[in-house]
Amino acid sequence: MTKSAYIHIPFCKSKCKYCSFVSYNRPEMMTGYVYSLLKDISENYRGEELKTLYFGGGTPSLLPVELLEKIIKPFIFSKDYEFTLEINPDDRDLDYFKQLKSLGVNRLSIGSQTFDDKILKLIGRRHNSAQITEAVNLAKEAGFENISVDLIYGLPTQTMDCLKKDLEKFLSLDIQHISTYGLKIEEESFWGKCYNRETNQLVLPDTDQIYFPPDEDEQADMYEAVNDVLEANGFYRYEVSNFAKDGFESRHNLNYWNNNEYYGFGAAAHGYVDGVRYSNYTSLEEYMAKPHIHECGRTLSMQEKLEEEIFLGFRKRSGVNVSEIDQKYGIDFGSKYRHILDKYSDFIEKTPSGYTFNLKGTLISNIILSEFI
């Protein structure tokens, strides 16, 4: 049974320079979008008890609480549910946080990225560093005890020293979860149109400054620094990009990495139900015209399911569970993939239940995983 749901809120006041996610600065369509979203839910949700619900975007915190309340009304929640909402640090006040808490939101994901005000401005964020601290403190005051923040490394003008200062400041917030991302310049983003991939040069708009994104070795050094600092301060890397204090892993995202099914509601949302991976219409107009109809969907073959199980499983620190895979897919994992396990024995470790990447393996995970597929 499907026990998780993702809801996409595709509205932003402005677009960050690095962002390639589907979002629109069209607040006048917000209310109409919510009613289309409700039709999507009514047609596709089957009434299971949800263990996790995640509002992503875009900027879900732009939604007034009364609209959020309408969206979640059809859902049935398990007793021990996780309900995450992504927020921008500058969007809301203490009263809003209290209303979210009363609504049942019990986990916040704060889009902070960095504490460097110059870099925040450069990348197009609307908030400043002081607002990050203020948002976390207000969330705590409202009663939130499960708070995550985002950290991006490899940003323009960001040095290793800058990154380590960021880490110190994030640690001082006394939060429970940190998601870390190496900057990738996607073609669909604003920066993607200013980036010359042949020369690895990004001409930063409004400054004419030329930035050279860090190469793989530099990114790896930054990733290792993030890993070392966070793990030395009580955070456990439970997935390639995610660190949590004990018991505060994102259960919603673990559902993805465990290759379990989930609903995807909203424009551009993806879902996985009854062995079918599907995606919804991306444009607001198309989605709102036919919200209950997926734009495309594909039933996965057993081989594709196996490959996804391996690819997603190796993202986790706990790795792949061999007995579960053998039982699900009727294979002998150790025999079938012995040549890969032996070839990368310096990067893959044995666990009580299967195999996982060590830190060195994580850094070249794409290379290794390509051989499983």
C-alpha positions, -999 to +999 in steps of 0.1 A: +000+000+000+011+035-008+018+053+025+036+084+015+027+115-005+045+144-020+027+176-029+043+202-052+035+239-046+050+256-077+049+292-066+079+315-058+082+352-054+115+350-074+137+324-089+171+315-075+199+317-101+208+280-097+173+266-095+158+243-122+128+232-103+093+240-117+081+272-101+062+303-112+058+338-099+020+338-104+004+343-070-030+351-086-033+314-096-026+300-062-062+296-050-073+280-083-043+257-082-053+245-048-087+235-060-072+216-089-048+199-065-079+188-045-093+172-076-060+154-082-061+141-046-098+131-047-093+111-080-060+094-071-057+090-033-071+057-022-076+065+015-045+047+030-031+060+063-002+082+054+030+077+073+047+107+056+035+138+038+059+163+022+051+197+008+079+208-016+083+235-042+086+262-052+079+278-019+051+260+001+053+286+029+037+311+005+004+293+010-019+307+037-027+282+064-064+281+054-053+268+019-029+243+035-058+231+057-080+225+026-053+205+009-046+181+038-083+176+048-088+145+026-059+126+040-059+100+068-027+100+089-012+072+109-006+078+146+032+083+141+032+104+110+058+128+096+045+160+080+072+181+064+068+216+049+096+235+031+098+272+040+119+302+031+135+320+061+119+353+052+084+343+045+066+339+078+063+350+114+058+333+148+020+332+143+024+314+110+047+288+126+022+283+155-006+278+129+015+252+111+021+234+143-016+234+151-024+221+116-002+190+123+030+200+105+058+184+127+089+189+106+103+220+088+128+221+060+143+256+058+159+267+026+189+285+040+218+275+016+246+296+032+253+322+059+273+344+036+252+374+028+272+383-003+267+348-017+231+348-008+226+379-029+247+366-057+226+334-060+193+353-059+181+343-024+156+368-009+167+363+027+198+372+046+218+353+072+201+369+102+168+357+089+180+321+089+187+323+126+155+341+132+134+315+114+150+286+133+144+304+167+108+312+158+101+276+148+115+264+181+094+290+199+064+276+181+072+241+194+090+225+164+115+199+175+124+185+141+141+212+119+162+207+088+182+232+069+198+232+035+235+238+028+250+242-007+287+240-013+306+249-045+289+283-048+305+312-066+333+328-045+328+302-017+361+291-004+369+261+019+372+286+048+338+301+039+323+266+039+337+257+073+324+290+087+290+281+073+292+247+090+300+263+123+270+286+121+247+259+111+258+237+140+253+267+164+215+266+155+211+234+174+190+217+147+183+180+140+190+176+103+211+191+075+208+184+038+239+192+018+242+197-020+271+203-043+262+230-068+252+217-102+246+242-130+215+228-147+207+238-183+172+248-173+183+272-146+191+310-151+228+302-146+226+274-171+220+300-198+251+319-188+274+289-185+299+278-211+304+241-205+334+238-229+354+264-210+337+258-176+331+295-173+300+311-157+296+348-164+277+361-134+249+385-145+250+421-132+287+417-123+304+404-155+325+384-130+337+351-144+333+321-121+349+287-126+327+261-109+348+237-088+360+206-106+353+171-093+383+170-070+374+204-054+338+193-050+350+160-034+373+180-010+343+201+001+321+171+005+347+154+027+350+185+048+312+186+053+312+150+062+341+152+087+328+183+104+292+171+108+300+136+119+324+150+145+295+171+159+268+145+164+254+142+129+252+109+111+254+107+073+225+083+066+223+091+029+247+106+004+236+142+009+218+140+043+230+142+079+208+137+109+210+134+147+199+100+159+162+094+153+158+125+130+163+110+096+138+121+070+113+093+069+097+106+038+130+106+019+140+072+032+108+060+017+122+070-017+156+055-010+140+022+002+123+021-033+088+021-018+058+036-036+044+071-030+018+095-044+029+126-063+002+154-063+005+187-081+021+202-112+054+185-122+051+161-093+063+125-098+048+094-082+052+057-080+021+036-076+013+000-085+047-004-101+041+026-124+063+057-123+044+087-134+047+125-138+021+152-139+018+181-163+045+208-157+027+239-169+001+254-145-025+257-173-022+221-184-022+207-149-052+228-138-071+218-169-067+180-162-052+176-127-063+140-122-046+128-154-009+120-154+011+134-183+030+101-186+035+069-168+055+037-173+053+003-157+087-008-146+100-043-156+114-065-129+149-057-141+143-020-139+129-024-103+160-044-094+183-017-108+164+010-090+166-010-057+203-012-061+208+024-072+186+038-044+199+014-018+235+023-022+226+060-016+219+050+020+247+046+046+230+013+055+234+002+019+215-026+001+199-054+019+210-086+001+184-110+016+155-087+007+168-082-028+173-120-033+138-127-021+121-100-041+139-106-074+148-143-072+186-138-076+217-144-057+231-109-053+266-119-042+270-142-072+253-120-098+274-090-090+306-106-076+328-091-103+317-056-094+320-062-057+355-075-062+365-048-086+355-021-062+364-038-030+383-007-018+351+013-021+324-011-010+321-025+025+302-056+038+275-049+063+255-074+085+227-072+059+245-066+026+268-039+012+274-002+014+298+025+000+325+038+023+332+075+020+356+070-009+330+049-027+304+076-022+326+100-040+327+078-071+293+063-066+280+072-101+309+053-117+303+022-096+265+022-099+267+025-137+282-010-137+251-024-119+228-011-145 
